Amino acid sequence: MANPGGISASLQGRYASALFDLASENGQVSAVESDLEKLDQALVESPELAGLIRNPQISRGEAGTALESVAGILGLSPVTRNFLGVLASNRRLARLPEIVRAFATIAAHARGEATAEVSTAHALGPDQVEALRQKLEAREGRNVKIKTSVDPDLLGGLVVTIGSKRIDSSIRTRLNTLAQAMKG
């Protein structure tokens, strides 16, 4: 399958591509994508889990057993559980967050979607997110899924990243540009 932006050239891209192909064959792309989102959220919320996947002193078997328990608690599908076992046995658990992002990119590309990461100084309301989504879809010519985050350092405006494209209309960038222009 063709991957966006040569994603399969990287280690995490190869694992994500293999998982996507397996999930596609079993008709479980949505289930695996949902599983990976749960797992990614668990890594964010649990410093212990994040430490576990990065700890080189934990054996492959112990890491596999620990992740099997986590998978049970999160209610992950058998495809995702088996994949986590493969990552543990190959000592690739530390790459899990990157694999999750690569899988999401591949799945979105397969659905004809783009994901826009939007950073703003203040949280956007639902109407603002919808208006932004419509403008980005008109610009990109495909469905756009928006992930928002708040970065108070922007001061105002927003920064939109879609794939390798970045639209930066933040006040911080404008002030920095003005300061550079005044320096001569």
N, C-alpha and C positions, 0 to 999 in steps of 0.2 A: 504494500500500500504506500502511496505517496504521502510523505509527511511534510508539514509546513516548515519552511526555513531550514531544511536539512537537519531536523531535530534528531534523526537516528544516527547522526555522526558522533554524538556524545554517548558516554556510558549510560547515563540516566535515560537518554533517548532510546537506546537499544532495548533496555529493560521495559520502558514504557510502551514501545512499539510491540514487543513480544506479548506483553499483557493485553494490549488493545486487540491484537490479532486473536488471541485466545478468547477474550471476552466476546469479540465479534462472532467467532465460530459458535460459541455457546449462546448467543443472543442475550448477553448479560452486560453490555456496555454501560447501560444506565445504572445497574446494580453495583458494578465495580466502581464506577465514577462516584457514586454515593458513598460506598465503603471507603474510598480513598479520601473523600472530603471529611468523613468522620474521623479517620485516622490522623489526618493533618490537623484537625481541630484538637484532637487528644494530645498531639505532640506540642501544640501551642499552650494548652492548658496545664499540661503535666511536665514540669521540669525533670521529674524522675524518669518518665518515659523517654523524653528527649535525651537525657543522659545515658540511658540504657542503650539506645541504638548507636551511640557514638563511643561507647566504652570498649576499647580494644581488649581489656582484661577479661571480659565476659566471653565464655566459649561459645562456639556456634550452636551447640546443643542447648545450652542455657538460654541463649538469646531466642532461639526458636521456640522453646517451651514458654518463655515469658511472653513472646508475641502471640503465641497460640492462645494463652490466657486472656490477653488484651482483646484479641479477635473475638473470643467468646463473649466477653463482657459487652463489646460494641455490636455484637450480632452481625459480624461480617460474613459474606457469602463464601462458599467453599473455594471458588476460584481465587478470591483475594487471600484467603487463608493459605492456600497452597503457594501463592506467589510470595507471601511473607516468609514462608518456610524456605523457599529458594533463595531469597535475599539473605536470610540468616545463614544458610549453609554456604553461600558464596561470600560471606562477610561484606555485604553491600547495604546493610541496614542504615548506615550513616548517610547514604544517598537517597533515602526514602523521601524527604521533602522535595528534592529536585525531581524525582521520579513521578511524584504526585502532580507536580506542575506540568511536567512534560506530557503525562497522560491526559490531563485536562486540556492541554493545547491540541493534542492529536484528536481527541474526541470532539472538541469544538470545531476543528477544521473539517472533520468527517461530516458534521451536521451543517456545515456551511456557516458557522458562527465565528465571530471574533470576540475576544475578551478585552475589554478596555479597563485598565487600572486607573482610577481617578483619585488623585489626592487633592484635597481642598483644605483651606485654613479652618473652615467651620463645616459641620455636618450638613449635608444636603437633604432637603425634604423630598418626599416621594414625587411631588410634581416636578421639582427641579431635576431629579434623576431621570424621570420619564422624558422631559424635554431634551435633556442632554443625549439620552439614548436615541431619540428620533433624529437628532441632528447628526450624530455619529453614524447611524444607519444610512442616512442619505449620503453622507460623505464616503462611506466604505462600500456601499452597495450590497450589504449583507446584514444578517442579524447580528446585533451586538449585545453582549452580556456585560453588565457593568459591575465592577467590584470597587467599592468606595473605601477610602481611608482618610483620616484627618491628620494633617501635618500643620500645627500652628506656626511653624517657621516660615510658611509660605506668605504669611501676613494677609493675603487675600488672593482672589483668582483661583486658578486650578491648573493642574498638570495632568494631562491625559496620555497614557502609554498604551498603544495598540501594537502588539508584536514589537517590531524594531522601530516603529514611528513614535515620536514624542511631540506633543503639542504643549508648550509651556507658556501659559498666560498668567503666571503668578506675579504678584507685586514684587516679591523678592527678586525675581529675575529681572524685572523691569528696572528696579532700583540699582541692581548690580551693573546692568548695561549702561545706565545713565552715569553711574560713578566712573566706569571705564572710559566713557566718552569725555567726561570732564577732565580726566587725567591727561588726555591728549594722546 
